[in-house]
Amino acid sequence: MKEEELLRKRLAELADKAYTQSVYTYTHFLNEYEQSIYKEMQKELSFTDSHLEGGHEYFTRAVAVFGSEDMFGYQGEIPLACARISPVFDRYAENLSHRDYLGAMMHLGIERHQLGDILIDGKEAYVFCFSHIGHLLEEELTRVRHTQVRTEITRWEESGYQQKFLKKEGFAASTRLDAIVSLAFGLSRKASGQLLKKQKVFVNGKLFLSGDGRLETGDVISVRGYGKFLLEGLGKQSRKGRQLIVLKIFQ
């Protein structure tokens, strides 16, 4: 059975368990493609309340949670945590990448589906994960590359983390998805079309295979291998009828 079929079966099972047993159920951390499958199944799963939980506003990886206070009469706690990884000695800390942090955690035997987003903030990183993984990191993660680190569970709301953006403006023929992707990453329309065909473009967590969809202000577009951006707004049209597009590229 293909991975996609297994995921569809698992989502249906979790929804059914939540509905019949009145208990909260949840998946592992889903990547964008898996989230897209979850969203495709919304009608099929509509007998049970559900939502995606990634720990912060602009999540890329998230857990699908089935159940709600309206359904069960109580607020369930999903065992998710935010772990802050910081250098023991700032003076000797390296500039560590997403790959460095992920590699160090997987070296401990942690699997990718147990981890959510990894957000880097200067010399520190915030990792969203299941609670038991957070405690494991507190005890076992002492080094990332050559940098000695300490890890502690923290409240995301108190982290003070601010998502950084690079503002980009430019004109496009329209608000078509392929045109905006081309503008965001300096690609030709043909190159953007190839990315769509290769299942690498997601709009608000949903996979898009065609570039003719029209984007709206507030849409978040993710392109695997390139990055993520927000369509912040539309400006005036040029004399030639081209649309001014205002983007915020995630840094």
N, C-alpha and C positions, 0 to 999 in steps of 0.2 A: 504493500500500500504506500502510495506517495506521501511525502511529508505534508503536503497541502490537505490531502484527504484525512490524514491522521489529526491534523489541527482542527479541521471542520468537525470531526467526530468528537474530539475533546471539548470543543466549545459547546456543542450540543449537550454533552453529558454534564458539564458543569452548570449550564443553565437549567437543565432538568433537575439536578440535585438541589440547586438553590430553591427551585419552585416547590418541589415535593417534600423537602425536609426542612424548609424555612431556615436555612443556614447560608451564610455568606460563602461563596466559593470564588476562586481566582486562578488565573493562569500563571505561568512563568512570565518573565519579561518578554514581550513581543517586539520584534523589529518592525519596521514600517510596512514591509510586505505582509507580515502576519497580521498587523493591525488592519490592513486593507481588507484582508479576508474576513476578519471580525466585522468590519463595517458593511461588507457585502451581505453578511448573514443577519443584519439587524431585523429584517422583517421576520425571518425564520425564528429568531430568538426573542421576539417582542413580548412573549408571554411572561418574561422575567425582566425586571429592571436591571440595567447594566451600564457600566461606564468604563472609560480608560483612566488609569491613575498612573502618572509618571513622576509625581513628586514636585514638579515645578511647571510654570506656565507653558514654556515652549519645549516640552519634552519630545524626544525622538523615540525613545524606547519606553514602553508602558505595560502595565499589568491590566488585563481585562477582569473587572470585578462584577460578579453577579449577585444581585440582592440590593435591598435598600431599606431605610427606616420605614418608609411608607408600606412596604410589603410585610416586614417582620415585626414592626413595632419597637425595634431597638436599633441603635447605631453600632454596627460592627466595626471592629478594628482590624484592618489589613496589616499584617506584620511586615511593614516596610520601614526602612531606616535611611537616614542620610549620614554618611561617614565623612568626616573631614580629615584629609591626609595633609600633614604639614611637616616641614623639615625640622629636625632636632636642632640643627645649627644653620640659621639663615645664611651666615657668611659663606658656608661651603656648599650651599644648595645648588644643584644644577638646574638648568631650564628644562624641565621634564615635559614630555609630550603625552598626548592621549594614549599612544601606543605603549609608552614606557609604563604608565600606570596600569593599563590593562594587562600587559605582559607580566608585571610583578604579581598581580592578583591571580592570574591564571596559573602562574608558577606554584601557587599555594594549593592548586587543585580545584579552584573555583571555576565553574563553567560559565560561559557567556550568558546563558539564559537566566542565571541567577543575579545578574547585574543589570542595572538600568543605565542611565546616562552618567558620563564622567565629565564634569565641568571644571575647567582649569581657571584659577584666579590667581595670577602671579605665581608665587612659589607654592601655593596650596592647590588642592583639588577636592572637589566634593563628589562623592560617589553615592548613587541611589541603588539600594539593594534590599534584599530580604533581611529581616532583623537578625536572624542567626548568622548570616554572612557578615553583617556589620560587627557582631561580637567577635567573629573569627578574625576579622581584619584588625580589630583592636588588640587582639592577643598575638597575632602572627605576623602582621605586615610591619617589618622594621626597616626595610630598605627598598628603594626604587632606583634602579641602576646603581650608582655609587653613592647615592644620597641616603643618609639615615633619616628615617621618618617616624612620626608617631601618628596614631589614628585614634579618633574619638567619635562617638555618636553625638550628633548635634541636631538641633532643630533648624530646619531649612529657613524658616521665617526669621530666625535670629542671625543668619549667616552674614547678612549685609551684601550678598552677592548681587552684582548688577550685570545683566547681560550686555555685552558690548556689540555695537553695530557700526558698520561702515555705510554711510549714506551714499547712494548712487542715483543719479538722474540721467535720463536720456529719452530720446524719441523712438517710438516704435510705430509700425503701421497700424497696429490694433492692440487690444488686450488679450489676443490669443496666447495660449500657454506657450507654444513654441517660440513666439516672438519675444515674450518676456524672459524666458529662460536664456535665449540668445543674448538679450541685453544684459542680463545679470552677470553672465560669465564670459562675455565677449566671444560667443560662438556663432557660427553660421546657422541659418535655419535648417540646413541639411544635417548638421551635427546634432542640433537639438532634436530633430526628428529621429535620429538614430538612438539617442538616449531614451526617448519615449518607447521605441520599439523594443529596446533591451530591458524594459521594465525597471528603469532607474529613476523615474520622476514621480513624485508624490505631491498631491495638493491636499493640505489639511489631513495628512495621514492616509489618503486614499490613492491607490495606484491609478495613473492615467497612461493610456497607450496611444492616445491621439492628441495632436497639438492644437486641434481646433476649438477646444473648450475655452470659454471666456473667463478671465480671472476678475475678482472683485477686491476692493479695498479690504485689507485685513487678512487676506489669504496668506498662508504660509506654505512655501514651496520648497521641497527638499529634493536634491539631485545627488544620487550616490556618486561618490568620487569627486564631487565639486563643492558641495556645501548646501547651505540653507539660506533663504531670504524671505522677507516679508514685503508684500505689496502695500506700501504705506499710503499711497494716494495717487491721484491723477491730476495733472495740471492742464493748462490750456493747450488747445491744438495749434500746430504750426499753420502757416499759410498754405502749406501743401496737404493739410489734413492729417498730419502725423500727430500721434498722441504723446504728450509728455508723461513719462512714467517716473514715479518716485519710489525707490526701493531701499530697504534696510538689509544689508548683508550681515548675517551672523558672523561674529569673530570668535 
